[in-house]
């Protein structure tokens, strides 16, 4: 009987890494302009409109992706950079991916339940 190959969970993490990098490359500059220039120099009408816009579920989902995907990308990159430098932390995957999961849960709680 042929021995079944052990399935890896690495494609999931590489997928989150690539999604986070792409998301950050496309949407981060827009968010930097909005948060850095539009909000500080906006009048009360624009701020009221932005606050109303953030209350919609689709807007919350966008903000959730804006926070979470770059976190996954960054922590995956840090872990593999450590490996490239021949630094192998004990339980490194558990540490970095655990942090990403914890911050994902925290962002979800703050955006959708708080």
LUMZAFI-828894 format. One record per residue (C-alpha): residue number from 1; residue in three letters; x negated, y negated, z negated. Coordinates in steps of 0.2 Angstrom, whole numbers, m for minus. Layout:
N
{k:NUM r:ALA u:X v:Y w:Z}
...
% end
This chain:
114
{k:1 r:UNK u:0 v:0 w:0}
{k:2 r:UNK u:m7 v:m17 w:5}
{k:3 r:UNK u:m10 v:m29 w:m10}
{k:4 r:UNK u:0 v:m45 w:m9}
{k:5 r:UNK u:m10 v:m61 w:m7}
{k:6 r:UNK u:m8 v:m73 w:m21}
{k:7 r:UNK u:1 v:m89 w:m16}
{k:8 r:UNK u:m7 v:m105 w:m19}
{k:9 r:UNK u:1 v:m121 w:m26}
{k:10 r:UNK u:m12 v:m132 w:m18}
{k:11 r:UNK u:m1 v:m136 w:m2}
{k:12 r:UNK u:11 v:m144 w:m14}
{k:13 r:UNK u:m2 v:m156 w:m21}
{k:14 r:UNK u:m10 v:m160 w:m5}
{k:15 r:UNK u:8 v:m164 w:2}
{k:16 r:UNK u:11 v:m176 w:m13}
{k:17 r:UNK u:m7 v:m183 w:m10}
{k:18 r:UNK u:m4 v:m187 w:8}
{k:19 r:UNK u:14 v:m194 w:5}
{k:20 r:UNK u:7 v:m205 w:m9}
{k:21 r:UNK u:m7 v:m212 w:2}
{k:22 r:UNK u:4 v:m215 w:17}
{k:23 r:UNK u:18 v:m223 w:6}
{k:24 r:UNK u:5 v:m234 w:m2}
{k:25 r:UNK u:m3 v:m239 w:15}
{k:26 r:UNK u:14 v:m244 w:22}
{k:27 r:UNK u:24 v:m251 w:8}
{k:28 r:UNK u:11 v:m258 w:m5}
{k:29 r:UNK u:6 v:m273 w:5}
{k:30 r:UNK u:25 v:m278 w:7}
{k:31 r:UNK u:27 v:m276 w:m12}
{k:32 r:UNK u:11 v:m286 w:m16}
{k:33 r:UNK u:18 v:m300 w:m5}
{k:34 r:UNK u:35 v:m299 w:m14}
{k:35 r:UNK u:28 v:m298 w:m32}
{k:36 r:UNK u:13 v:m309 w:m29}
{k:37 r:UNK u:21 v:m323 w:m19}
{k:38 r:UNK u:40 v:m322 w:m17}
{k:39 r:UNK u:45 v:m319 w:m35}
{k:40 r:UNK u:33 v:m332 w:m43}
{k:41 r:UNK u:38 v:m346 w:m31}
{k:42 r:UNK u:56 v:m342 w:m29}
{k:43 r:UNK u:71 v:m352 w:m35}
{k:44 r:UNK u:85 v:m345 w:m46}
{k:45 r:UNK u:96 v:m340 w:m31}
{k:46 r:UNK u:82 v:m329 w:m24}
{k:47 r:UNK u:78 v:m321 w:m41}
{k:48 r:UNK u:97 v:m318 w:m44}
{k:49 r:UNK u:98 v:m309 w:m27}
{k:50 r:UNK u:83 v:m298 w:m31}
{k:51 r:UNK u:89 v:m293 w:m48}
{k:52 r:UNK u:106 v:m288 w:m40}
{k:53 r:UNK u:97 v:m279 w:m26}
{k:54 r:UNK u:87 v:m268 w:m39}
{k:55 r:UNK u:103 v:m262 w:m47}
{k:56 r:UNK u:108 v:m251 w:m32}
{k:57 r:UNK u:103 v:m233 w:m33}
{k:58 r:UNK u:94 v:m233 w:m16}
{k:59 r:UNK u:83 v:m248 w:m22}
{k:60 r:UNK u:79 v:m238 w:m38}
{k:61 r:UNK u:74 v:m223 w:m28}
{k:62 r:UNK u:63 v:m234 w:m17}
{k:63 r:UNK u:55 v:m241 w:m33}
{k:64 r:UNK u:53 v:m224 w:m40}
{k:65 r:UNK u:44 v:m218 w:m24}
{k:66 r:UNK u:33 v:m234 w:m25}
{k:67 r:UNK u:27 v:m230 w:m42}
{k:68 r:UNK u:26 v:m211 w:m42}
{k:69 r:UNK u:19 v:m206 w:m25}
{k:70 r:UNK u:3 v:m217 w:m27}
{k:71 r:UNK u:1 v:m210 w:m44}
{k:72 r:UNK u:0 v:m192 w:m37}
{k:73 r:UNK u:m11 v:m198 w:m23}
{k:74 r:UNK u:m23 v:m206 w:m35}
{k:75 r:UNK u:m24 v:m192 w:m48}
{k:76 r:UNK u:m27 v:m179 w:m34}
{k:77 r:UNK u:m41 v:m190 w:m26}
{k:78 r:UNK u:m49 v:m192 w:m43}
{k:79 r:UNK u:m49 v:m173 w:m47}
{k:80 r:UNK u:m56 v:m169 w:m30}
{k:81 r:UNK u:m69 v:m183 w:m31}
{k:82 r:UNK u:m75 v:m176 w:m48}
{k:83 r:UNK u:m77 v:m159 w:m39}
{k:84 r:UNK u:m87 v:m167 w:m25}
{k:85 r:UNK u:m98 v:m174 w:m38}
{k:86 r:UNK u:m100 v:m156 w:m46}
{k:87 r:UNK u:m90 v:m161 w:m61}
{k:88 r:UNK u:m78 v:m147 w:m66}
{k:89 r:UNK u:m67 v:m153 w:m81}
{k:90 r:UNK u:m60 v:m138 w:m91}
{k:91 r:UNK u:m42 v:m137 w:m86}
{k:92 r:UNK u:m44 v:m151 w:m74}
{k:93 r:UNK u:m29 v:m147 w:m63}
{k:94 r:UNK u:m18 v:m145 w:m79}
{k:95 r:UNK u:m25 v:m162 w:m85}
{k:96 r:UNK u:m23 v:m172 w:m69}
{k:97 r:UNK u:m7 v:m164 w:m62}
{k:98 r:UNK u:0 v:m164 w:m80}
{k:99 r:UNK u:m2 v:m183 w:m81}
{k:100 r:UNK u:6 v:m185 w:m64}
{k:101 r:UNK u:21 v:m175 w:m70}
{k:102 r:UNK u:22 v:m185 w:m86}
{k:103 r:UNK u:21 v:m202 w:m77}
{k:104 r:UNK u:34 v:m196 w:m65}
{k:105 r:UNK u:46 v:m191 w:m79}
{k:106 r:UNK u:43 v:m208 w:m87}
{k:107 r:UNK u:46 v:m218 w:m71}
{k:108 r:UNK u:62 v:m208 w:m68}
{k:109 r:UNK u:68 v:m211 w:m86}
{k:110 r:UNK u:64 v:m230 w:m85}
{k:111 r:UNK u:72 v:m233 w:m68}
{k:112 r:UNK u:87 v:m222 w:m70}
{k:113 r:UNK u:92 v:m220 w:m88}
{k:114 r:UNK u:84 v:m235 w:m98}
% end
